[in-house]
Amino acid sequence: MCRMIAYASEEPLDVAPYLASLADLSRCGNLLERWERRPGGNHPDGWGMAYRHGDETRIVRSGKPAGADPLLPDVRVRTDRFIGHVRYASNTATVNAGNAHPFLAPGLALAHNGTFKGKIGEEADGRNVSDTLVFLERLTDLWRERTLPRLSEVLTQMLCDRTLVGGYSAANLLILSGGSLFVLRNYRKDEDYYTLYLRAMPGQAVVASEPIDDSSDWRPLGNGELLELRPGVPQSVFLTATV
């Protein structure tokens, strides 16, 4: 269970304001009433970011609360593609930098809000790794043509396979593939928590689990809505099946 931010811009931007918003989400982001409040904030169980640097995708990850981690204010990055993530871990034994999102695979970085079950969950437990990492490895194998239409087909296939993903809670995803940034909102329960909002502006588009400023331009993504996040003009489709 997590809070997330991503942006795509025409020109490289300083990530510091977005990391500050990520720290705010770590401290006081929306949390379901039935969940335990933990020291360090509402989503204190590590943070991470992925960003484009030339032809590379780089990641920074920490097991400390974003709202109090001395590493976070020292990050000095300018980039045109960015993903940020903070956790509320279902298993606090997994709170460390190695289990912080985003996860990196050849050509892809992925952050996830939700929990997968089924074969993915079983494999993750057997390997003592995150279910999100296992999902990313499967996605990397299946999604060879890195286009929005093909991503829609692959995600529909994976998320409709109950043997593979089980009774998962949500598959809110941020996916960075080179210069392309994709966003999916897909939940099966807790609609008021598994949210994603879009704000499209000239030269920039931002997605966040919750609006990160007071602008009236934020709009909620629909369930099953898949975006290619482009500066100013995101392209949107819906998965071909409701899951």
Residue pairs with C-beta under 8 A, 6 or more apart in sequence:
1 32
1 35
1 43
1 87
1 88
1 89
1 90
1 113
1 114
1 115
1 193
2 43
2 85
2 86
2 87
2 88
2 101
2 111
2 112
2 113
2 209
3 22
3 25
3 26
3 29
3 30
3 43
3 85
3 86
3 113
3 208
3 209
3 210
4 83
4 84
4 85
4 86
4 111
4 113
4 172
4 174
4 196
4 207
4 208
4 209
5 18
5 21
5 22
5 25
5 82
5 83
5 84
5 85
5 206
5 207
5 208
5 209
5 212
6 82
6 83
6 84
6 174
6 181
6 183
6 206
6 207
6 208
6 229
7 13
7 18
7 81
7 82
7 204
7 205
7 206
7 207
7 229
8 80
8 81
8 181
8 204
8 205
8 229
8 230
8 231
8 234
9 80
9 81
9 203
9 204
9 205
9 231
10 80
10 203
10 204
10 231
10 232
11 80
11 203
12 78
12 79
12 80
13 78
13 79
13 80
13 82
13 204
14 77
14 78
15 49
15 51
15 75
15 77
15 78
15 79
15 82
15 84
16 73
16 75
16 76
18 82
18 84
18 212
19 49
19 66
19 72
19 73
19 75
19 84
21 84
21 208
21 212
22 47
22 49
22 66
22 72
22 84
22 85
22 86
23 47
23 66
23 67
23 72
24 67
24 212
25 43
25 66
25 86
25 208
25 209
25 210
25 212
26 40
26 41
26 42
26 43
26 44
26 47
26 65
26 66
26 67
26 86
27 41
27 42
27 65
27 67
28 41
28 42
29 41
29 42
29 43
29 86
29 209
29 210
30 42
30 192
30 193
30 195
30 209
30 210
31 37
31 42
31 43
31 88
31 193
32 190
32 193
35 88
38 44
38 45
38 88
40 65
40 67
40 68
41 65
41 66
41 67
41 68
42 88
43 66
43 86
43 87
43 88
44 65
44 66
44 67
44 86
44 88
45 63
45 65
45 86
45 87
45 88
45 89
45 92
45 95
46 61
46 62
46 63
46 64
46 65
46 66
46 86
46 87
46 89
46 95
46 96
46 97
46 99
46 100
47 61
47 62
47 64
47 65
47 66
47 69
47 72
47 84
47 85
47 86
47 87
47 100
48 59
48 60
48 61
48 62
48 84
48 85
48 100
48 101
48 102
48 111
49 59
49 60
49 61
49 75
49 77
49 82
49 83
49 84
49 85
49 102
50 57
50 58
50 59
50 82
50 83
50 102
50 104
50 109
50 111
50 176
51 57
51 58
51 59
51 77
51 79
51 81
51 82
51 83
51 176
52 58
52 79
52 80
52 81
52 82
52 176
52 178
52 179
53 77
53 79
55 178
57 104
57 107
57 108
57 109
57 176
57 178
59 102
59 104
59 109
60 71
60 75
61 97
61 98
61 100
61 101
61 102
62 69
62 71
62 72
62 97
62 100
63 95
63 96
63 97
63 98
63 99
63 100
64 71
66 72
66 86
80 179
80 231
81 176
81 179
81 181
83 102
83 109
83 111
83 174
83 176
83 181
84 111
85 100
85 101
85 102
85 111
85 174
87 95
87 100
87 101
89 95
89 99
90 115
94 130
99 129
99 130
101 110
101 111
101 112
101 130
101 132
102 109
102 110
102 111
102 174
102 176
103 109
103 110
103 111
103 130
103 132
103 133
103 136
105 136
105 137
105 139
105 140
106 140
107 140
107 146
107 177
107 178
108 136
108 139
108 140
108 175
108 176
108 177
109 175
109 176
110 132
110 135
110 136
110 139
110 173
110 174
110 175
110 176
111 132
111 173
111 174
112 132
112 135
112 171
112 172
112 173
112 174
113 170
113 172
113 173
113 194
113 209
114 168
114 169
114 170
114 171
114 172
114 187
114 194
115 121
115 131
115 168
115 169
115 170
116 124
116 131
116 132
116 134
116 135
116 165
116 166
116 168
116 171
117 131
117 165
117 166
117 167
117 168
118 161
118 162
118 163
118 164
118 165
118 166
118 167
118 168
119 163
119 164
119 165
119 166
120 131
120 134
120 135
120 138
120 164
120 165
120 166
121 131
121 166
123 134
124 130
124 131
124 133
124 134
127 134
135 158
135 165
138 158
138 164
139 154
139 155
139 158
139 175
142 154
142 157
142 158
143 150
143 151
143 154
144 150
146 177
146 178
146 180
148 182
148 226
148 228
148 235
148 237
149 237
151 175
151 182
151 226
152 226
152 237
152 239
152 240
153 240
155 171
155 173
155 184
155 186
155 226
155 239
156 239
156 240
156 241
156 243
158 164
158 165
159 165
159 168
159 171
159 186
159 239
159 241
159 243
160 241
160 243
165 171
167 188
168 188
169 187
169 188
169 189
169 190
169 194
170 186
170 187
170 188
170 189
170 190
170 194
171 184
171 186
171 187
171 243
172 184
172 185
172 186
172 187
172 194
172 196
172 209
173 182
173 183
173 184
173 186
174 181
174 182
174 183
174 207
175 181
175 182
175 183
175 184
180 228
181 228
181 229
182 226
182 227
182 228
182 229
183 196
183 198
183 207
183 221
183 226
183 227
183 229
184 225
184 226
184 227
184 239
185 194
185 195
185 196
185 221
185 222
185 223
185 224
185 225
186 223
186 224
186 239
186 243
187 194
187 223
188 243
191 223
195 209
195 210
195 220
195 221
196 207
196 208
196 209
196 220
196 221
197 207
197 208
197 209
197 210
197 211
197 218
197 219
197 220
197 221
198 205
198 206
198 207
198 218
198 219
198 220
198 221
198 227
198 234
199 205
199 206
199 207
199 208
199 211
199 215
199 217
199 218
199 219
200 217
200 232
200 233
200 234
201 217
201 232
202 232
203 231
203 232
204 231
204 232
205 229
205 230
205 231
205 232
205 233
205 234
206 212
207 221
207 227
207 229
211 218
221 227
222 238
223 242
224 238
224 239
224 242
224 243
225 236
225 237
225 238
226 236
226 237
226 238
226 239
227 234
227 235
227 236
228 234
228 235
228 236
